[in-house]
Amino acid sequence: MSAVYKQRVAEVDQLLAEPKLDFKKVRAFSFDHGIPEGAGRRATVWKILLDYLPCDVSEWPKCLAKTRKTYQEFVEEIIINPHEQANNDHPLNPNPDSQWNAYFKDNGILGQIDKDVRRLCPDISFFQQATPYPCPSLAMGKLQGIESLSERVERTCLESAQVETSRMGLTRNATAHKIPEEEIEPYKLLPKGQEAHWQVVERILFIYAKLNPGIGYVQGMNEVIGPIYYVFAGNTPPEWQEHAEADAFFCFTSIMSEIKDNFIKTLDDSACGIGAMMVQLMELLQKCDKPLHDLLVEKQHLSPQFYAFRWLTLLLSQEFQLPDLIRLWDSFLAERSCFDFLIYTCCAMIVVQRDKLMENDFAHNMKLLQNYPDIDVHVLLRKAIEIKERYELEHQDVLAR
C-alpha cells in the first residue's frame, strides 16, 4: 500500500468519523480521489451522496430502521402475500382485480428481469455466489410452499424472448469487457436454503417495477442496480451486508429518479429525454474538437445513437470492468446531478481516442466506440475534468459579455 493511498484512507476515515459530516468535503473527496476500498467506506459514502443517509450520524439508526422496515413490508405485500391470496383465488377468474390475473401479467415483467439478472456481470463470480443473508420471509415461506421469484420463472417455463423490452436502440452489442451473450451460461439456482446474489437483485428490480407501474422494468436497469448492490453487499462490514438488499433498493430508486426518463421511449425527443442528452454531447464535442466532430458526424455520419445511447442510459455500466466503473461512479454520484459529469466523461471517451478515430473509416470507428478499448480511468477522468473546466470557463466568458 503506497504512502499516497494510506493518506487518502486516513483522510476519508477522518471525514467519516465526524459526528456531523461535512457534505461538501465528502462530495469533493469522492469526486477528486475516489473512495478507498474496505471497511464499508464506499458503501457509506454512496449512501450519503444519494441522500439515503443524513449528515448527522446520530440519526442513522432511526433512518435505517425506518427504511429497512419499509422494504420488508414491500417484500411481504408484493411477493409473499399475493402468493397466498392467489392460492385462494381461481386461475380462470375473469375479474380484472383477480390475484391470478395480476400474477400472470407480472410473469411478463419477471421473465425479462430473470433473463437479465442471470447474466449480470458474468466476468466476476460475485453474483453467482450465495448471500450470507437470504431473505428471511422467503425462507420461512418455503414451509408454506412459497417460492422465490427465480423458482417461479423456472416453474412457469417462460419464454423471456417473447416479453423482452429493450431501450438499447438498434443493437445490444457486447463490449470488449463483456463475454458475448451467446457464450454466457445463465446462472443456476443454488441448493435449497441458499440464495444467490443475482436472486436478490431480481427481487429488488421486481419490487421496483411493481411500485413504479408507469415505467415498470426495462432492459438495462439490471446494469444500473448491479454496481450499487455489489458495493453494498461486497467488501463491507456484516451489518452493511445484512441489509444490502433494502439499502440498494432505495439508493437505486434515488438514481432512477434522475435517469428514468431515459428508459421511457415516448420521452426520447423531449427536453429531458435521451435524445437531448446526445445532442448536448455532440455540441460539447464540437466545442472541444471540431475536426473530430465534423469527421464523425458530418463525413462518416456516425450517429451517437449507435454508441452514446447506451453510454448515457446505463451510466457507462457496460463499457468498463466493474472496479473501473465503480471509480467512475464515485465522481458521477458526487455531482449534484450524475448527468452533469457523465456527459463530460462521454466526451472525454471520444477525445482520448482522437488519433485512432481520425485515421479509421466508419466501420472501424463504429466498432471502437461500441467496444470501447481498455484505458486507465484516471486518465479519462482527468480529461473529463479538463473539458468541464474549459467549458465552464467559456460559458462564464459568454455571460460576462
C-alpha positions as CSV (number, residue, x, y, z in Angstrom):
1,M,0.0,0.0,0.0
2,S,1.6,3.3,-1.1
3,A,2.0,6.3,1.2
4,V,-0.4,8.3,-1.0
5,Y,-3.1,5.6,-0.7
6,K,-2.6,5.4,3.1
7,Q,-3.0,9.1,3.3
8,R,-6.3,9.0,1.4
9,V,-7.6,6.2,3.6
10,A,-6.8,8.3,6.6
11,E,-8.4,11.4,5.1
12,V,-11.7,9.7,4.3
13,D,-11.8,7.9,7.6
14,Q,-11.4,11.2,9.3
15,L,-14.2,12.7,7.3
16,L,-16.5,9.8,8.2
17,A,-15.5,9.9,11.9
18,E,-17.1,13.2,12.4
19,P,-20.5,13.2,14.3
20,K,-21.8,15.6,11.7
21,L,-20.4,15.0,8.3
22,D,-19.3,17.9,6.0
23,F,-21.2,17.0,2.9
24,K,-19.2,19.3,0.7
25,K,-15.9,17.8,1.8
26,V,-17.2,14.2,1.4
27,R,-18.5,15.0,-2.1
28,A,-15.3,16.8,-3.1
29,F,-13.1,13.9,-1.9
30,S,-15.2,11.3,-3.7
31,F,-15.1,13.4,-6.9
32,D,-11.4,14.1,-6.8
33,H,-9.9,10.9,-5.5
34,G,-12.5,8.2,-5.4
35,I,-13.2,6.2,-2.2
36,P,-10.6,3.7,-1.0
37,E,-11.7,0.1,-0.7
38,G,-12.5,-1.7,2.6
39,A,-14.4,-1.1,5.9
40,G,-17.6,-0.2,4.0
41,R,-16.2,3.3,3.2
42,R,-17.6,3.4,-0.4
43,A,-20.9,2.0,0.7
44,T,-21.2,4.6,3.4
45,V,-20.2,7.5,1.1
46,W,-22.6,6.4,-1.7
47,K,-25.5,6.3,0.7
48,I,-24.6,9.9,1.8
49,L,-24.2,11.1,-1.7
50,L,-27.6,9.7,-2.7
51,D,-29.3,11.3,0.3
52,Y,-30.1,7.9,1.8
53,L,-28.1,8.7,5.0
54,P,-28.2,12.2,6.6
55,C,-25.0,14.0,7.5
56,D,-26.0,13.8,11.2
57,V,-24.6,10.4,12.1
58,S,-26.7,10.2,15.3
59,E,-29.8,10.0,13.0
60,W,-28.6,6.9,11.1
61,P,-30.0,4.2,13.3
62,K,-33.5,5.7,13.2
63,C,-33.4,6.4,9.4
64,L,-32.1,2.9,8.6
65,A,-34.6,1.2,10.8
66,K,-37.4,3.0,9.1
67,T,-36.3,2.4,5.5
68,R,-35.4,-1.2,6.1
69,K,-38.8,-1.9,7.8
70,T,-40.5,-0.2,4.8
71,Y,-38.6,-2.5,2.4
72,Q,-39.6,-5.6,4.4
73,E,-43.2,-4.5,4.1
74,F,-42.8,-4.2,0.3
75,V,-41.5,-7.8,0.2
76,E,-44.4,-9.0,2.3
77,E,-47.0,-7.1,0.3
78,I,-45.7,-7.7,-3.2
79,I,-44.1,-11.2,-3.1
80,I,-45.4,-13.1,-0.1
81,N,-49.0,-12.1,0.5
82,P,-50.1,-12.1,-3.2
83,H,-48.9,-15.7,-3.5
84,E,-51.1,-16.7,-0.5
85,Q,-54.1,-14.7,-1.8
86,A,-53.7,-16.2,-5.3
87,N,-54.0,-19.7,-3.8
88,N,-57.4,-18.7,-2.5
89,D,-58.5,-17.4,-6.0
90,H,-59.2,-19.3,-9.2
91,P,-56.8,-19.2,-12.1
92,L,-59.6,-18.7,-14.6
93,N,-61.3,-15.9,-12.7
94,P,-62.1,-13.2,-15.4
95,N,-62.3,-10.4,-12.8
96,P,-59.6,-7.8,-13.7
97,D,-58.9,-7.5,-9.9
98,S,-58.2,-11.2,-9.6
99,Q,-55.0,-12.0,-7.9
100,W,-54.3,-14.7,-10.5
101,N,-54.8,-12.1,-13.3
102,A,-52.2,-9.9,-11.8
103,Y,-50.0,-12.9,-11.2
104,F,-50.0,-13.8,-14.9
105,K,-49.4,-10.2,-16.0
106,D,-46.4,-10.0,-13.7
107,N,-44.9,-13.0,-15.3
108,G,-44.0,-10.9,-18.4
109,I,-42.1,-8.4,-16.4
110,L,-40.5,-11.1,-14.2
111,G,-39.4,-13.2,-17.3
112,Q,-37.3,-10.3,-18.6
113,I,-35.8,-9.4,-15.2
114,D,-34.9,-13.1,-14.6
115,K,-33.2,-13.4,-18.0
116,D,-31.1,-10.2,-17.4
117,V,-30.0,-10.8,-13.9
118,R,-28.9,-14.4,-14.7
119,R,-26.3,-12.8,-16.9
120,L,-25.3,-9.9,-14.6
121,C,-21.5,-9.1,-14.6
122,P,-20.5,-12.5,-16.0
123,D,-16.8,-11.7,-15.8
124,I,-16.9,-11.9,-12.0
125,S,-18.2,-14.7,-9.8
126,F,-19.8,-12.5,-7.1
127,F,-23.4,-12.6,-8.3
128,Q,-23.4,-16.4,-8.6
129,Q,-22.3,-16.8,-5.0
130,A,-24.7,-17.4,-2.1
131,T,-25.5,-14.4,0.0
132,P,-24.9,-15.0,3.7
133,Y,-28.2,-13.2,4.4
134,P,-31.0,-14.7,2.3
135,C,-34.5,-13.1,2.6
136,P,-35.9,-14.4,5.9
137,S,-39.6,-14.0,4.8
138,L,-39.0,-16.3,1.8
139,A,-37.0,-18.8,3.9
140,M,-40.0,-19.1,6.3
141,G,-42.3,-19.0,3.3
142,K,-40.8,-22.2,1.9
143,L,-42.5,-24.0,4.8
144,Q,-45.8,-22.8,3.3
145,G,-44.9,-23.6,-0.3
146,I,-43.9,-20.0,-1.2
147,E,-41.4,-20.0,-4.0
148,S,-38.7,-17.4,-4.9
149,L,-39.1,-15.3,-8.0
150,S,-36.5,-17.3,-9.9
151,E,-38.2,-20.6,-8.9
152,R,-41.4,-19.1,-10.1
153,V,-39.9,-18.4,-13.5
154,E,-38.4,-21.8,-13.9
155,R,-41.7,-23.4,-12.9
156,T,-43.8,-21.5,-15.4
157,C,-41.1,-22.0,-18.1
158,L,-41.5,-18.5,-19.5
159,E,-40.1,-17.7,-22.9
160,S,-38.4,-14.5,-22.0
161,A,-37.7,-13.6,-25.6
162,Q,-41.4,-13.0,-26.1
163,V,-41.6,-10.4,-23.4
164,E,-38.3,-8.6,-23.9
165,T,-38.4,-4.8,-23.6
166,S,-35.3,-3.1,-24.8
167,R,-34.2,0.6,-24.8
168,M,-30.8,0.0,-26.3
169,G,-31.8,1.2,-29.8
170,L,-30.8,-0.8,-32.9
171,T,-28.4,-3.2,-31.3
172,R,-27.3,-4.6,-28.0
173,N,-23.6,-5.2,-28.7
174,A,-21.3,-6.8,-26.2
175,T,-18.4,-4.6,-25.1
176,A,-14.8,-5.6,-25.2
177,H,-15.0,-6.3,-21.5
178,K,-18.1,-8.5,-21.7
179,I,-18.5,-12.1,-22.5
180,P,-20.6,-12.4,-25.7
181,E,-24.2,-13.1,-24.6
182,E,-24.5,-16.2,-26.7
183,E,-21.5,-17.6,-24.7
184,I,-22.9,-16.8,-21.3
185,E,-24.3,-19.7,-19.4
186,P,-27.3,-18.4,-17.3
187,Y,-26.8,-18.5,-13.6
188,K,-28.3,-21.6,-12.0
189,L,-30.3,-21.9,-8.8
190,L,-28.3,-22.9,-5.7
191,P,-29.3,-25.8,-3.5
192,K,-32.4,-25.4,-1.3
193,G,-31.9,-23.0,1.6
194,Q,-29.4,-20.8,-0.3
195,E,-30.0,-17.7,-2.3
196,A,-27.5,-16.2,-4.9
197,H,-26.8,-12.5,-5.1
198,W,-28.4,-12.4,-8.5
199,Q,-31.7,-13.6,-7.0
200,V,-31.6,-10.7,-4.5
201,V,-31.1,-8.2,-7.4
202,E,-34.0,-9.9,-9.2
203,R,-36.2,-9.2,-6.2
204,I,-35.2,-5.6,-6.0
205,L,-36.0,-5.0,-9.6
206,F,-39.3,-6.8,-9.4
207,I,-40.4,-4.7,-6.4
208,Y,-39.3,-1.5,-8.1
209,A,-41.3,-2.4,-11.2
210,K,-44.4,-3.2,-9.2
211,L,-44.1,0.1,-7.3
212,N,-43.5,2.1,-10.4
213,P,-46.0,0.8,-12.9
214,G,-45.6,3.9,-15.2
215,I,-42.1,2.7,-16.1
216,G,-42.1,-0.9,-14.9
217,Y,-38.9,-2.8,-15.7
218,V,-36.9,-2.0,-18.9
219,Q,-33.9,-4.0,-20.0
220,G,-30.7,-2.3,-18.8
221,M,-31.9,-1.4,-15.3
222,N,-30.1,-4.5,-14.2
223,E,-26.9,-2.9,-15.3
224,V,-27.6,0.1,-13.1
225,I,-28.6,-1.8,-9.9
226,G,-25.6,-4.2,-10.3
227,P,-22.8,-1.9,-9.2
228,I,-24.9,-0.5,-6.3
229,Y,-25.7,-3.9,-4.9
230,Y,-22.1,-5.1,-5.4
231,V,-20.7,-2.1,-3.4
232,F,-23.3,-2.6,-0.6
233,A,-23.1,-6.4,-0.3
234,G,-19.4,-6.9,-1.2
235,N,-16.4,-5.8,0.8
236,T,-18.4,-4.3,3.7
237,P,-18.9,-5.0,7.4
238,P,-21.6,-7.7,8.2
239,E,-24.0,-5.1,9.4
240,W,-24.0,-3.4,6.0
241,Q,-24.1,-6.8,4.1
242,E,-27.1,-8.0,6.1
243,H,-29.3,-5.1,4.9
244,A,-27.7,-4.6,1.5
245,E,-30.9,-5.5,-0.3
246,A,-33.0,-2.8,1.3
247,D,-30.3,-0.2,1.2
248,A,-29.6,-0.9,-2.5
249,F,-33.3,-0.7,-3.3
250,F,-33.6,2.8,-2.0
251,C,-30.3,4.0,-3.5
252,F,-31.3,2.5,-6.9
253,T,-34.6,4.3,-6.6
254,S,-32.8,7.5,-6.0
255,I,-30.6,7.2,-9.1
256,M,-33.7,6.1,-11.2
257,S,-35.5,9.3,-10.1
258,E,-32.8,11.1,-12.2
259,I,-32.4,8.8,-15.1
260,K,-35.8,7.1,-15.5
261,D,-36.8,9.4,-18.4
262,N,-34.0,7.7,-20.5
263,F,-36.0,4.4,-20.2
264,I,-39.2,5.9,-21.4
265,K,-39.3,5.8,-25.2
266,T,-42.0,8.4,-25.5
267,L,-39.7,11.0,-23.9
268,D,-36.7,10.4,-26.2
269,D,-37.2,13.6,-28.1
270,S,-38.3,15.7,-25.2
271,A,-36.0,18.3,-23.5
272,C,-35.4,15.8,-20.7
273,G,-35.0,12.7,-22.9
274,I,-32.0,10.8,-24.1
275,G,-32.2,12.5,-27.5
276,A,-31.5,15.9,-25.9
277,M,-28.5,14.4,-24.0
278,M,-27.0,13.1,-27.2
279,V,-27.4,16.4,-28.8
280,Q,-25.7,18.0,-25.8
281,L,-22.8,15.6,-26.1
282,M,-22.3,16.3,-29.8
283,E,-22.4,20.1,-29.1
284,L,-19.8,19.6,-26.4
285,L,-17.6,17.5,-28.7
286,Q,-17.8,20.2,-31.4
287,K,-16.6,22.8,-29.0
288,C,-13.7,20.6,-27.8
289,D,-12.6,19.2,-31.1
290,K,-14.4,20.5,-34.2
291,P,-12.3,18.5,-36.7
292,L,-13.1,15.3,-34.9
293,H,-16.7,16.2,-34.5
294,D,-17.0,17.0,-38.3
295,L,-15.3,13.7,-39.3
296,L,-17.6,11.6,-37.1
297,V,-20.9,13.5,-37.6
298,E,-20.6,15.3,-41.0
299,K,-18.4,13.0,-43.0
300,Q,-18.9,9.5,-41.6
301,H,-22.5,10.1,-40.3
302,L,-21.7,8.1,-37.2
303,S,-24.8,8.8,-35.1
304,P,-24.4,8.9,-31.3
305,Q,-27.5,6.7,-31.3
306,F,-25.1,3.8,-32.2
307,Y,-22.9,4.1,-29.1
308,A,-23.7,7.1,-26.8
309,F,-27.3,6.0,-26.3
310,R,-26.0,3.1,-24.2
311,W,-23.3,5.1,-22.6
312,L,-25.7,7.7,-21.3
313,T,-28.6,5.5,-20.5
314,L,-26.7,3.0,-18.4
315,L,-24.1,5.4,-16.9
316,L,-21.3,3.6,-18.7
317,S,-22.1,0.3,-16.8
318,Q,-21.4,-1.8,-19.9
319,E,-18.2,-0.1,-21.1
320,F,-15.8,-0.8,-18.3
321,Q,-14.8,-3.5,-15.9
322,L,-16.6,-3.3,-12.6
323,P,-13.7,-1.8,-10.5
324,D,-13.1,0.9,-13.0
325,L,-16.8,1.6,-13.4
326,I,-17.1,2.0,-9.6
327,R,-14.3,4.5,-9.6
328,L,-16.1,6.5,-12.3
329,W,-19.3,6.4,-10.2
330,D,-17.5,7.9,-7.2
331,S,-17.3,11.0,-9.3
332,F,-20.7,10.8,-11.0
333,L,-22.5,10.4,-7.7
334,A,-20.6,13.3,-6.2
335,E,-22.2,15.7,-8.7
336,R,-25.5,17.3,-7.8
337,S,-26.8,15.6,-10.9
338,C,-25.0,12.5,-12.0
339,F,-25.6,13.5,-15.6
340,D,-23.6,16.7,-15.3
341,F,-20.2,15.0,-15.2
342,L,-21.4,11.9,-17.2
343,I,-21.6,13.9,-20.4
344,Y,-18.1,15.4,-19.9
345,T,-16.8,11.9,-19.3
346,C,-18.5,10.6,-22.5
347,C,-17.0,13.5,-24.5
348,A,-13.6,12.6,-23.0
349,M,-14.0,9.0,-24.1
350,I,-14.3,10.2,-27.7
351,V,-11.5,12.8,-27.4
352,V,-8.9,10.5,-25.9
353,Q,-9.3,8.1,-28.9
354,R,-8.8,11.0,-31.3
355,D,-5.8,9.6,-33.1
356,K,-7.4,6.3,-33.9
357,L,-10.7,7.9,-34.8
358,M,-9.2,10.3,-37.2
359,E,-7.4,7.5,-39.0
360,N,-10.2,5.0,-39.2
361,D,-13.2,4.6,-41.5
362,F,-16.8,4.4,-40.5
363,A,-16.8,0.7,-39.7
364,H,-13.7,0.8,-37.6
365,N,-14.8,3.8,-35.7
366,M,-18.2,2.2,-35.0
367,K,-16.5,-0.9,-33.7
368,L,-14.1,1.2,-31.5
369,L,-16.9,3.2,-29.9
370,Q,-19.3,0.3,-29.4
371,N,-16.5,-1.9,-27.9
372,Y,-14.5,0.7,-26.0
373,P,-10.9,-0.2,-25.5
374,D,-9.1,-0.6,-22.2
375,I,-8.0,2.7,-20.7
376,D,-6.8,4.0,-17.4
377,V,-9.9,5.6,-16.0
378,H,-7.8,8.2,-14.1
379,V,-6.6,9.4,-17.4
380,L,-10.2,9.5,-18.6
381,L,-11.3,11.4,-15.5
382,R,-8.5,14.0,-15.9
383,K,-9.5,14.6,-19.5
384,A,-13.2,14.9,-18.4
385,I,-12.3,17.4,-15.7
386,E,-10.2,19.4,-18.2
387,I,-13.2,19.6,-20.6
388,K,-15.5,20.5,-17.8
389,E,-13.3,23.4,-16.6
390,R,-12.7,24.6,-20.1
391,Y,-16.4,24.6,-20.9
392,E,-17.4,26.3,-17.7
393,L,-14.8,29.0,-18.2
394,E,-16.0,29.7,-21.8
395,H,-19.6,29.8,-20.5
396,Q,-18.7,32.3,-17.9
397,D,-16.9,34.5,-20.5
398,V,-20.1,34.4,-22.7
399,L,-22.2,35.5,-19.7
400,A,-19.8,38.3,-18.9
401,R,-20.0,39.8,-22.3
